[in-house]
Each structure stands twice: as structure tokens, then as C-alpha cells.
Amino acid sequence: ALNFTLNGWGGKYDASNDNKINQHLVQHCKLKEVENVDFVLEGGGLDIDDEGHLLTTEACLLNKKRNKHVSKEQVETKLTTLLGVKKFLWLQSGRLIGDDTDSHVDTLARFAPNQTIIYQGCQDENDPQYGPLIEMKRELEEFTTKDKLPFILFELPLPAPQFNKKGDRLP
């Protein structure tokens, strides 16, 4: 089992109780071998399919409030070694207003079976999220599998905006 570090989404929140969950799971599942990894990583920050493709965003995994002195190449080396990644798919675009995770990929795009990527689209040119999501779609269209085949893309419609009590748009 790998125990990555959680620092409250780049220091935005206290994560001390979150980090205790892993300790509890290790004891509950009676895991004998646990490797503590000195690397900040949240589950929603990446998605891996059964072929070893890893989908993530630069805004999250390369965020200096997570792993300050780590380069993209070092991230790839570490995750290839620890998780067996065969190919990295880095999104430079894509964000949702109100998202405090620095563009976790799990709110933007996810792997589905048979080399399919389901992603958040936006068809309303007046929506401020339109530009970043269209750019993300273009990037997804350029991605290929480790075997150089295109992914099948399935666009999800963007729901109508929802706001909290303060009037802030929610992701």
C-alpha cells in the first residue's frame, strides 16, 4: 500500500483528520507493507486506466503548493515507478469556476472502458467556462493511447450554474 501525503489541497484546508484515514485503513485491513511516500497527491488529481494511461492536469500535479521543488519529469518518474504508468496525458487547460482543488481531473475528465474518456463540455459561448473547456476538448482530441490510437471521447453537458448562499458559483 502506498501512503501519499495530503496537504489540504495545496494548504487550503486542515488535512490532519484526512491523513488519519490512511492509518486507520492500514490497521483495519491488516496491511503488512505500507510505504509512506513523501509526495503530495490527492486521489482526484489523477485517473489511471487498466492500460496504464494516467490522465491529470498540470494545474494540480505541478502546483507549487503541493510539491514545491518537483519538476514534471520527476513527477513522471516517481509515478511510473510507484504506479506502473505507461503513458502520461497532461491537460494544460480546463477548469471549473469555484473549484478549490486546482483543477482535479476527476471533475473534468475520466477514463471509461474501451479507451474512452468522458469529459465535461460546455456549449454556451457566454459561459466563462466555455474557453477553458473548449481548449481542454482540443487537447483531449490530440491525445493518443500508448499504441498511438485515438481515444473515444464522450462529452457531458454542463449543468445549469448552481450557487452557494454567498452567491459564488459552485463547480
N, C-alpha and C positions, 0 to 999 in steps of 0.2 A: 504494500500500500504506500502511496506517495502522499505526504502531508505538506502541501504547499502553504505558503503564508497568505493570510488575508489581512489587508491593512485598511479596511473600511472604505473600499472603492477610492483609493488614492488619498486616504486620510480624511474623507468627508464625514465618516461616522465611526463611532467606537465599535471595534470588532472583537473585543475580548471575549464576549459570550459566543460569538460565531466560531472563533478558533477553538473553544472548548468542545464544540460538537465533534470535531475530528477525534479528540482524545476519548470522548465517550464512545464513539463508534469503534475505535480500536479495542477498547475494553469489552464492549458488548459483543462484538464479532470475534473476540479472542484472536485477533491478528497477532502473529508472532513476529513478523518482519514489517517494520514501518520505517520508511526513510523520510526524515524531515528535510524538506527542500527549501533552501534559502533563496526563494524566488516568489515574488508576489503574483498570484494568479487566482482569478475567480472563475468558477465553472461557466458562467455566462459569457466569458471573454473569448471562448473558443468553441468550435464544434469540430468533431472528428468523425469521419465516416469509416465504414468497415474496410475500405481500400487504403486507408492511411492518409487521406487528404485532410488537411487542417485548414479551416476557414476562420479568419479573425480580422480585426480591424487594427490599423496602425495606431489610431487614436487611443485605443485601450491598451494593447500589449506593449506599445512603445512609450507609454505615458511615463514621464519622468517622476511622477509622484508614486509610481509603483516600483519600478526597478531603475533607479536613477542612472546608474553607470553601465547599463547593459545595451549593447547595440542590437540591431535587427539580426545580424549574423550570429551573435551569441545566443539570442532567443531561439533561433532555428536550431543551433547545435544542441542546446540544452533540451528542447522539446523533442528533437529527433532521438536523442539518447534515452530520455525518460519515457516517452510515449510511443516511440516507433513511427514517427511521422515520415511519410514518403514524399509528400509534396505540400508546400505551403501556399495558401491562397490569401494574400493580404489585400484587404479592402482599404483604399485611401479615402473613399467617400462614404457617405451615408451617416445620417444622424437623425435623431428624433428630438423635437423640442421637449424640454422637461426631463430628459434622460440624464440622471446623475451618475451613470456608470461609465461615462466617457465612451459611448458607442459600443456597448457589449454587442457582439454579433448575434446573440440569441434573440435580440429584439429586431434585427434587421434581415438576417438570412440564416437558414438552417438546412442541413442535409436531410434528404428523404431517400428512400430506397431507389435503386437503379440509376445512380448518378444524376439524381435530381436535386436541385436547390430551390427551395421555397423562399421567396423574398418579399419584403414589404415594398409595395409600389405606391405611386401617387400619380393620379391623373389630373388633379386640379392645379393648373398652372399658376393660380393665385395663392396657393398654399405655400407658405415659406419653406416647407419641407420638400417641395417639388424638385428644386435644383439638386440638392444633395442626393435625393433618392433616384433621380434620373441618372446622375453620374454613377451611382452605385450599380444601377442596372447595366450601364455600359461596361463597367468593369466586370460584372458577372458574365456578360456575354463574351468577354475576351478570355475568361478562364477555361483551361482545358484540364482533363484528367492527367494522371501520371502517364497514361497511354496515349496522350495527345488527342483525346476525343473531347468534343464539346459537352458541357453539362446540359441537361434538360432543365429549363427554367420555368418556374410556376409562380406567377405574380399574385400576391394577395392584395385586395383592395384596401386602401387606407380608410379606417373607420372615421366617422364624423368626429371632430375635435371634442374632447372632454376636458373640463377644467376643475381644479380644486376650489375650495371655498375662498381662497385669496384671488381667484381669477387666473391662476397660472395654468397654462396648457399642460396636460399630462401626456407622457409618451404612450 
